[in-house]
Amino acid sequence: MTYVLSPEAIAACQSVFVQHKNTALLIVDAVSEQTGIPAKRILSPRRDAATCRARQIVMYEARQAGLSLMQIGDALGRDHTSVMHGIRAEKKRRGA
């Protein structure tokens, strides 16, 4: 079965994707401001403890904002399983 989306439907899907990515990037900016770790570093592949902690805070807060694991992963350049781990680690730190 082949599905054909109208140009309007495609535009709507793209708009939702952009909105979710923007939400994640706003959270990155907020965490960057609070932690003093540059947003560029949070989005980088660096794995030092401070950067990973900031990234995990972003993952947790993005999930609380209603983004899916895939959406968070896409915004941060990570796999959804990495996002799951980050959220779990942050929940454990918060005692939630």
MODELLER restraints for C-alpha pairs under 7 A, 6 or more apart:
rsr = mdl.restraints
at = mdl.atoms
rsr.add(forms.Gaussian(group=physical.xy_distance, feature=features.Distance(at['CA:20:A'], at['CA:67:A']), mean=6.82, stdev=0.5))
rsr.add(forms.Gaussian(group=physical.xy_distance, feature=features.Distance(at['CA:20:A'], at['CA:71:A']), mean=6.81, stdev=0.5))
rsr.add(forms.Gaussian(group=physical.xy_distance, feature=features.Distance(at['CA:21:A'], at['CA:75:A']), mean=5.42, stdev=0.5))
rsr.add(forms.Gaussian(group=physical.xy_distance, feature=features.Distance(at['CA:24:A'], at['CA:62:A']), mean=5.94, stdev=0.5))
rsr.add(forms.Gaussian(group=physical.xy_distance, feature=features.Distance(at['CA:24:A'], at['CA:72:A']), mean=6.64, stdev=0.5))
rsr.add(forms.Gaussian(group=physical.xy_distance, feature=features.Distance(at['CA:24:A'], at['CA:75:A']), mean=6.36, stdev=0.5))
rsr.add(forms.Gaussian(group=physical.xy_distance, feature=features.Distance(at['CA:27:A'], at['CA:58:A']), mean=6.10, stdev=0.5))
rsr.add(forms.Gaussian(group=physical.xy_distance, feature=features.Distance(at['CA:27:A'], at['CA:62:A']), mean=6.83, stdev=0.5))
rsr.add(forms.Gaussian(group=physical.xy_distance, feature=features.Distance(at['CA:28:A'], at['CA:39:A']), mean=6.06, stdev=0.5))
rsr.add(forms.Gaussian(group=physical.xy_distance, feature=features.Distance(at['CA:28:A'], at['CA:58:A']), mean=5.87, stdev=0.5))
rsr.add(forms.Gaussian(group=physical.xy_distance, feature=features.Distance(at['CA:29:A'], at['CA:39:A']), mean=5.95, stdev=0.5))
rsr.add(forms.Gaussian(group=physical.xy_distance, feature=features.Distance(at['CA:31:A'], at['CA:54:A']), mean=6.69, stdev=0.5))
rsr.add(forms.Gaussian(group=physical.xy_distance, feature=features.Distance(at['CA:31:A'], at['CA:58:A']), mean=6.64, stdev=0.5))
rsr.add(forms.Gaussian(group=physical.xy_distance, feature=features.Distance(at['CA:32:A'], at['CA:38:A']), mean=5.42, stdev=0.5))
rsr.add(forms.Gaussian(group=physical.xy_distance, feature=features.Distance(at['CA:32:A'], at['CA:39:A']), mean=5.38, stdev=0.5))
rsr.add(forms.Gaussian(group=physical.xy_distance, feature=features.Distance(at['CA:41:A'], at['CA:51:A']), mean=6.87, stdev=0.5))
rsr.add(forms.Gaussian(group=physical.xy_distance, feature=features.Distance(at['CA:42:A'], at['CA:51:A']), mean=5.76, stdev=0.5))
rsr.add(forms.Gaussian(group=physical.xy_distance, feature=features.Distance(at['CA:42:A'], at['CA:54:A']), mean=6.65, stdev=0.5))
rsr.add(forms.Gaussian(group=physical.xy_distance, feature=features.Distance(at['CA:42:A'], at['CA:55:A']), mean=5.57, stdev=0.5))
rsr.add(forms.Gaussian(group=physical.xy_distance, feature=features.Distance(at['CA:43:A'], at['CA:76:A']), mean=5.63, stdev=0.5))
rsr.add(forms.Gaussian(group=physical.xy_distance, feature=features.Distance(at['CA:56:A'], at['CA:86:A']), mean=4.64, stdev=0.5))
rsr.add(forms.Gaussian(group=physical.xy_distance, feature=features.Distance(at['CA:56:A'], at['CA:87:A']), mean=6.13, stdev=0.5))
rsr.add(forms.Gaussian(group=physical.xy_distance, feature=features.Distance(at['CA:56:A'], at['CA:90:A']), mean=6.09, stdev=0.5))
rsr.add(forms.Gaussian(group=physical.xy_distance, feature=features.Distance(at['CA:57:A'], at['CA:90:A']), mean=6.34, stdev=0.5))
rsr.add(forms.Gaussian(group=physical.xy_distance, feature=features.Distance(at['CA:59:A'], at['CA:72:A']), mean=6.57, stdev=0.5))
rsr.add(forms.Gaussian(group=physical.xy_distance, feature=features.Distance(at['CA:59:A'], at['CA:83:A']), mean=6.23, stdev=0.5))
rsr.add(forms.Gaussian(group=physical.xy_distance, feature=features.Distance(at['CA:59:A'], at['CA:86:A']), mean=6.39, stdev=0.5))
rsr.add(forms.Gaussian(group=physical.xy_distance, feature=features.Distance(at['CA:59:A'], at['CA:87:A']), mean=5.85, stdev=0.5))
rsr.add(forms.Gaussian(group=physical.xy_distance, feature=features.Distance(at['CA:60:A'], at['CA:87:A']), mean=4.79, stdev=0.5))
rsr.add(forms.Gaussian(group=physical.xy_distance, feature=features.Distance(at['CA:60:A'], at['CA:90:A']), mean=6.53, stdev=0.5))
rsr.add(forms.Gaussian(group=physical.xy_distance, feature=features.Distance(at['CA:62:A'], at['CA:72:A']), mean=6.73, stdev=0.5))
rsr.add(forms.Gaussian(group=physical.xy_distance, feature=features.Distance(at['CA:69:A'], at['CA:80:A']), mean=5.18, stdev=0.5))
rsr.add(forms.Gaussian(group=physical.xy_distance, feature=features.Distance(at['CA:69:A'], at['CA:83:A']), mean=6.22, stdev=0.5))
rsr.add(forms.Gaussian(group=physical.xy_distance, feature=features.Distance(at['CA:70:A'], at['CA:80:A']), mean=5.26, stdev=0.5))
rsr.add(forms.Gaussian(group=physical.xy_distance, feature=features.Distance(at['CA:73:A'], at['CA:79:A']), mean=5.28, stdev=0.5))
rsr.add(forms.Gaussian(group=physical.xy_distance, feature=features.Distance(at['CA:73:A'], at['CA:80:A']), mean=5.31, stdev=0.5))
rsr.add(forms.Gaussian(group=physical.xy_distance, feature=features.Distance(at['CA:73:A'], at['CA:83:A']), mean=6.14, stdev=0.5))
